[in-house]
């Protein structure tokens, strides 16, 4: 935990600095209040000056929204350019993706410049501030000193807490009783249900009758392990490296009284032993995550995907199979080719039994203003049924 310093009313202060995005503690911090205009705040943020808010909390939220509008407002140069220039069909997909990532990074940097102070009990001493103590305790754990955090991140913590309280209904698993998964802060939420649908519909391998054992590699919330248990597999071992994911999976599994069926192991990919079915839904885009929260989406140089494929043959029973559940969005963005994926499968001593495809239905698929719309509109999510040679 790094520290951050500032001057206020002629005195020097210091607190812990908290950033899940890995942003370094700001060097320039200016204390501000309700008298600060949105234009002045935007200029300060662009210049690299962080603003420690001492005014009304709800006014701070409005200021953050005003900053977002200014960040998202097209520049004069982009307004003069042809409307189809960004995301046009003749533009290199990798360039589109890199521009999008750069834009998102710059946006996050500017919006992350508005800070608030929390005390050691996770409370905010501002007028009209909400009770965030439980949300922050679940996201950050117990702390010993006051800390500064960006308002944007704090609102994300509160939003994640609401998801954790209410849960996400999983239609594929809710045929008789409603099944909800309760994601924790920092653990990928199963709101894109098409990959769960595929795991529910795919035919189980014949060897499951002899060895009713499955592995769930990179289990996250535990949703795929729960789906396999619902399908009658007697023993499932789910693995993950992330402590937040392991705690989240345990709570979801305990809530559904499946601990006798699902074992949770902290491991880098595979547990010991073999299984008749091995399932993995790895991060879909081979790019470097800019924060710990992005690790569920970005897999640098496809390291997890390659590791999963290369270890399969050693962990499958004869007659068993693996389900690789992955989107082809990376292919449409020029980040990975179908030929590369097939070569990795071949090099791992595997062959493709079949493939099940489905089209995503989330909102971004239909948002023509999204920078990656062309790729998202063409995206297909697939379950690859693999077996060893």
PyMOL commands that set and color helices and strands:
alter all, ss='L'
color gray80, all
select helices_A, chain A and resi 38-46+57-72+76-80+93-111+133-140+151-166+171-173+194-201+206-209+223-230+243-255+292-294+300-315+329-332+338-347+363-366+373-378
alter helices_A, ss='H'
color red, helices_A
select strands_A, chain A and resi 2-8+11-17+29-32+50-53+114-118+147-150+168-169+180-181+213-217+235-240+262-266+275-280+316-327+350-358+381-388
alter strands_A, ss='S'
color yellow, strands_A
deselect
rebuild
show_as cartoon
